[in-house]
């Protein structure tokens, strides 16, 4: 089981101190800092959006990067009032806005179906996500980058299938980089119970991914 590849799926979490510095500058109107902040979190947010979409029919009609871009557009007018407790809190805030964007897209899709009184047939050959995963470390070769992109897609899909509490703890810890005390508060559990929940989730993820990853070194 290539656990090192799974670990690399979460490489590159932005440095929290620099992120909070960028946020402070962005609140003061620094457009360059704002652009860098969006760029730093774009891929992490895209993966969270993929998980939130899960097996929803919306994945057939809405590109995950479109949701990310609409999330940033919705977040920009509110950024001056944002005071996160941590850089992980910034990503959680964006993820919450993304949830609202997904809900709005779902409502709009149903309204359109009612207005035109027709069903859009499901095409089983259609791609569920038109956005390729972003490249990993620049010093990795093309085969390694392609492999890591594939691993990330597989992992994100399996995370989306976890029970709600397990999916939430994995997103908070591994995708947002939140610390255990805040995760325990978010989940309304003790610190040890949150860690145990996270461990159970990863046991389930490894069991699901093992047959798909065997031989990929």
N, C-alpha and C positions, 0 to 999 in steps of 0.2 A: 504494500500500500504506500504510494508516494506521498507521505504526509508533508514532506518538504514543499511539494507543489501546492498543497492546500494552504500551507502557511504563507507562501508567496502570493496567494490570492488576496491577501490583505496588506501587502507591502505598500508603502507610500502614503500612509496616513499623514496628513499635513501637520507640521510642527504647531502645537497649540498656541504657543506664545506669539509666534509670528502671525498666526491667523487672527488672534485677538487684537494685535497691533494694527493689522490691515483693517479690521472691522472699525476700530476707533478712528482711523484716518478716513475710512469710507463715510462714516457718520458725519465727518466734518466737510464732506463734499469732494474728497480726493477721488477722482474718477479712475485714475490708474490703479489705486489701491482696491477700489471696488471691482475692477476688471480682473485683477489678480486673484481676489478672493473668490470670485465666481469660478475662475478657471481651476483653482485649487480643489474646489468641492464638486465640480461638475461630474466627474466619473463616479465618485462615491454616491452622489445623489442619484445618478442614473441607475446604479445597481439596486439601491433601495426602492426606486420606482418600479424596477422589474419585479422585485419581490412583492410589492404592494399590488401590482397588477395580477401576479400569480397566474392562475388559469382563466382569468376573466376574459370574456369575449372581446373586451376592449383592446387586448393585445393584438387582435387581428386588424384593428382599424386605427390604432393610435401608436405611433412610434414613441418609445420611451424617452428619446431625446427631445421630442416635441413637448412632452410633459415637463421635462427638466427646464426647458427654455421658458415655458409659461409659468413655471414656479419662480424662476428668477425675476420675471417681469412682475409677478404679483408681489414678490418680496421687496423689491427695490423701494417702493414708496414708504414702506414700514421700517426700513433699516435704521433710520435715525432714532427710533424708539426702542431698538433691540438692546437689551442688557443681559446677555447670557451669562450663566455662572461659569461656563467653561466653553472651550472650542467645540466640545462634543455637543453642548447645548445649542450652538449655532447650527450644527448639522441636523439635530433633532427638530429645530424650528423650521428649517427648510423642508424636512421630511413631512412635517405636519401640513405645511402649505401645499406640498405635492399631493398629499392625501385629499385635500380640498379640491385641487385641480382635477384629480382623477374622478372625484365625485361629480364635479361640474361636467366633465366630459361624458360621464355615464348618463347624467340627466339630459344633456344636449342630444346625445345619440338616441335616447328613447323618445324625446320630443320630436326629433326628425322623423323617426319611424312612424309616429302617430300622424304627423302632418302629411306625409306622402303615402300613408296607408300601404306600405309594402314591407316585406321582409327581405333583408339582404342575405342571400344564401351563403352558407359556410363553405369555404373552399379548403379542404383538408390539406392541400398542397401549399397553401399560402404560408409565407414566413411569419412567425409570431413576433419577430423583432427585427426591424430593418437596420438597426444600428450595430455596427461591429464594435466589440469591446475595444477600449483604448489600449495602446501598446504599453508594455511594462517598462522595465528599466532600459534606458537607451543603449546600454552595452550588451543587452541580450541579442542573440542572433534571431533571424526571422522565424526559424522553426520553434525556438523556445518561446518567442512572443506569441506565436500562433497557438502553441500548446497551452500557455498560461491563459490566453483569452478564452480558449475552449473550456478549461477548468473552471474559470470564473463563471461562465454561462451555466455550466452544469451545477455548480455550487449554488448560485443564486436561485436556480429553479428548485433545487431540493430545499433550500431555506424557505421558499414560498409555500412549500407543502407541510412544513412543521405545524404542530398545534400552536394556537395563538400565543400562549405564554412562552413557549420555547422559541418561536420565531422572534418575539419581541426582545428576549434577552440576548439572542445572537446579534440582532440588528444594533441594539444599544452598545454591546461590548465590542463586537468585531467590525461592524461597519461604521459606527459613530465614534468608537474609542472612548466611551464613557467609563468613569471609574466605578468601582464596586459599590461604594457607599451611595452614590447617586442612583445607580441601577437598583439597589435595594429599595430606595425611596420610591422610585418610579413604579416598581412592581409591588410595592407594599409587602415586602418580604424581608426576613433577616438577611444579613450579608452572606452567611453560610448557605442559606436556602437558595439565594440567587445564584451563587457559584455552583451549587449542586444541579440546579435547573439547567444552567449553561452546559455543564458536563454531560447531562443526559441528552441534551439537544445535539451535542457534537458526537456522542456515541451513535445516535440515530443517523446523523449526516454521514459519518464514516461508513456505517453499514450500508447505506443507500448508494454511496459513491464507490465503494470498494470494487464491485464488479465492473464499473464503468472506467475505472482508472488503472486497473491492473495492466502492467506492461508498459505504462506511459512514464518512462524515466527521462 
